[in-house]
Amino acid sequence: MRAATQVFEGGFSDAVLNSQEVFRALMDAMANPGRIMLVRDLVNAPAPLTPVMAAIAATLFDHDSTVWCDRAIAGSTAAMGWLKFQTGLKLTSDPSGAQFALVHDIDVMPSLEAFAKGSSEYPDRSTTIILQIAGFSGVEALTLEGPGIENATSFTPSNLPKLFIDQWTANRATFPRGVDLVFAGRGALAALPRTTRVSRGEV
């Protein structure tokens, strides 16, 4: 009974103001790659969704959104029920056809190559991948350079996809095509747009 109730509860208390707050954080993060943007806990979604990931989904998804979810999320009846009720999304099992992707378990996610990269004519028809992580104090430091970054900056997410540097270099080489990443941590988010150059090591 509680699982069924969770589907209909825990959304934004003020849909307009709360979604605007999260959207501004996302836009600031995209404009400033690697910058950590604080986000209040604005929703209460069923596990394995965290408040930040769920708030991002509630902000970006609607009934026209095609979304791929990894096994941990797709396998949760409560989480999928909440997402469908709160956003009206269309679920797809094909990552290459997804506008958005929700990833709970980064260690077993498909390669970046598996997701939609858009086309030269329509580069926006690519996948924005939302990665759920513990935070931004990881042991492996990345150096970020490119648009929105003055000189260079360090970025230390708690978890990264396997062979991330190689995957990201290949992704960036397809510009203007390519995927974009959003990292959903605890109480914060950050982003890596496809224009960002990433290398290993601290600035």
C-alpha positions as CSV (number, residue, x, y, z in Angstrom):
1,M,0.0,0.0,0.0
2,R,2.8,2.4,0.9
3,A,4.6,1.7,-2.5
4,A,1.4,2.6,-4.3
5,T,0.9,5.8,-2.3
6,Q,4.5,6.9,-3.1
7,V,3.7,7.0,-6.8
8,F,1.2,9.8,-6.3
9,E,3.2,11.7,-3.6
10,G,6.5,13.5,-3.3
11,G,6.3,15.8,-6.3
12,F,7.1,19.5,-6.3
13,S,5.1,21.4,-3.7
14,D,5.0,24.4,-6.2
15,A,5.4,23.0,-9.7
16,V,6.2,26.3,-11.3
17,L,8.6,27.8,-8.8
18,N,10.4,24.5,-7.9
19,S,10.9,23.5,-11.6
20,Q,12.2,27.0,-12.3
21,E,14.7,26.7,-9.5
22,V,16.1,23.4,-10.8
23,F,16.1,24.6,-14.4
24,R,18.2,27.6,-13.5
25,A,20.7,25.3,-11.7
26,L,20.9,23.1,-14.7
27,M,21.4,26.0,-17.1
28,D,24.1,27.5,-14.9
29,A,25.8,24.1,-14.7
30,M,25.7,23.7,-18.5
31,A,27.1,27.2,-18.9
32,N,29.9,26.5,-16.3
33,P,31.1,22.9,-16.8
34,G,32.2,21.3,-13.6
35,R,30.8,24.0,-11.3
36,I,28.8,22.5,-8.4
37,M,25.3,23.9,-8.1
38,L,23.5,23.4,-4.9
39,V,19.9,22.1,-5.1
40,R,17.5,21.8,-2.3
41,D,15.6,18.6,-1.7
42,L,12.4,19.6,-3.5
43,V,10.9,16.1,-4.1
44,N,10.6,12.8,-2.2
45,A,10.7,10.0,-4.7
46,P,10.9,6.3,-4.2
47,A,14.4,4.6,-4.2
48,P,16.6,4.2,-6.1
49,L,15.8,7.8,-7.2
50,T,17.5,10.5,-5.1
51,P,15.8,13.9,-4.5
52,V,18.2,15.7,-7.0
53,M,17.8,13.1,-9.8
54,A,14.1,13.0,-9.3
55,A,13.9,16.8,-9.3
56,I,15.8,17.0,-12.6
57,A,13.5,14.5,-14.1
58,A,10.4,16.4,-12.9
59,T,11.9,19.5,-14.4
60,L,13.0,18.2,-17.8
61,F,10.6,15.4,-18.7
62,D,7.1,15.6,-20.0
63,H,4.7,13.5,-22.1
64,D,6.8,14.1,-25.2
65,S,10.1,12.9,-23.6
66,T,11.6,9.6,-24.5
67,V,13.6,8.3,-21.6
68,W,15.9,5.3,-21.1
69,C,16.3,4.1,-17.5
70,D,19.0,1.6,-16.3
71,R,18.0,-1.7,-14.8
72,A,18.0,-0.5,-11.2
73,I,15.5,2.3,-11.9
74,A,13.4,0.5,-14.5
75,G,13.2,-2.5,-12.2
76,S,11.6,-0.5,-9.4
77,T,7.8,-0.4,-9.8
78,A,7.5,2.4,-7.3
79,A,10.2,4.6,-9.0
80,M,8.8,4.0,-12.5
81,G,5.3,4.7,-11.3
82,W,6.5,8.0,-9.7
83,L,8.3,9.1,-12.8
84,K,5.3,8.2,-15.1
85,F,2.8,9.9,-12.8
86,Q,4.9,13.0,-12.2
87,T,6.2,13.6,-15.7
88,G,4.2,11.5,-18.2
89,L,7.4,10.3,-19.9
90,K,7.6,7.7,-22.6
91,L,9.9,4.8,-21.7
92,T,12.3,3.3,-24.2
93,S,14.5,0.2,-24.0
94,D,16.8,1.5,-26.7
95,P,19.4,4.1,-25.4
96,S,20.1,5.2,-29.0
97,G,16.5,6.5,-29.2
98,A,16.4,8.3,-25.9
99,Q,16.2,12.1,-25.4
100,F,17.2,11.5,-21.8
101,A,18.7,8.7,-19.8
102,L,18.6,8.0,-16.0
103,V,21.6,6.0,-14.7
104,H,21.7,4.8,-11.1
105,D,24.5,2.2,-11.5
106,I,27.3,3.9,-13.5
107,D,29.5,0.7,-13.3
108,V,27.2,-1.2,-15.6
109,M,25.9,1.6,-17.8
110,P,26.2,1.3,-21.6
111,S,29.0,3.1,-23.3
112,L,28.4,6.7,-24.3
113,E,28.5,5.5,-27.9
114,A,25.3,3.6,-27.3
115,F,23.2,6.8,-26.8
116,A,21.8,9.2,-29.4
117,K,24.3,11.8,-30.7
118,G,22.0,13.7,-32.9
119,S,22.9,14.6,-36.5
120,S,24.8,17.4,-38.1
121,E,21.5,19.0,-39.1
122,Y,19.9,18.4,-35.7
123,P,22.6,18.1,-33.0
124,D,20.0,18.7,-30.3
125,R,18.5,15.3,-31.0
126,S,20.9,13.7,-28.7
127,T,20.7,12.1,-25.3
128,T,21.2,14.1,-22.1
129,I,22.5,11.4,-19.6
130,I,21.7,12.0,-15.9
131,L,24.2,10.1,-13.7
132,Q,23.4,9.5,-10.1
133,I,26.5,9.8,-7.9
134,A,27.3,10.1,-4.2
135,G,28.9,13.5,-4.4
136,F,31.8,15.6,-5.8
137,S,34.7,14.6,-3.6
138,G,36.0,11.6,-5.6
139,V,39.6,10.3,-5.6
140,E,40.1,10.8,-9.3
141,A,40.5,14.4,-10.4
142,L,39.7,15.5,-13.9
143,T,40.9,18.7,-15.6
144,L,38.2,20.5,-17.6
145,E,38.8,23.1,-20.3
146,G,36.7,24.7,-22.9
147,P,33.8,27.1,-23.3
148,G,32.5,28.4,-20.0
149,I,35.8,27.7,-18.2
150,E,38.5,30.3,-17.6
151,N,41.8,28.5,-18.2
152,A,41.0,25.2,-16.5
153,T,39.2,23.7,-13.5
154,S,39.2,20.5,-11.5
155,F,36.2,18.2,-11.3
156,T,36.0,15.3,-8.9
157,P,32.8,13.3,-9.2
158,S,32.6,10.3,-6.9
159,N,32.1,7.9,-9.8
160,L,32.7,7.9,-13.5
161,P,31.8,5.5,-16.4
162,K,34.5,2.9,-17.2
163,L,37.2,4.2,-19.6
164,F,35.6,7.6,-19.2
165,I,38.4,9.7,-20.7
166,D,38.5,7.6,-23.9
167,Q,34.7,7.6,-24.2
168,W,34.5,11.3,-23.7
169,T,37.3,12.1,-26.1
170,A,35.4,10.1,-28.8
171,N,32.2,11.8,-27.9
172,R,33.7,15.3,-28.2
173,A,35.2,14.4,-31.5
174,T,31.7,14.2,-33.0
175,F,30.9,17.8,-32.2
176,P,28.4,19.4,-32.9
177,R,26.9,15.9,-32.3
178,G,27.4,14.2,-29.0
179,V,25.8,13.5,-25.6
180,D,25.8,15.8,-22.6
181,L,26.2,14.7,-19.0
182,V,24.5,15.8,-15.8
183,F,25.8,14.6,-12.5
184,A,23.1,14.4,-9.8
185,G,24.8,14.3,-6.3
186,R,23.5,14.7,-2.8
187,G,22.0,18.2,-2.7
188,A,23.9,19.3,-5.8
189,L,24.4,18.9,-9.5
190,A,27.0,19.6,-12.1
191,A,27.3,19.2,-15.9
192,L,29.6,18.3,-18.7
193,P,28.4,19.6,-22.1
194,R,29.8,18.0,-25.2
195,T,32.1,21.0,-25.8
196,T,34.2,20.4,-22.7
197,R,37.7,19.0,-23.0
198,V,38.5,16.4,-20.2
199,S,41.9,15.1,-19.2
200,R,43.1,13.2,-16.2
201,G,44.8,15.1,-13.3
202,E,44.2,18.0,-11.0
203,V,44.8,21.6,-12.1
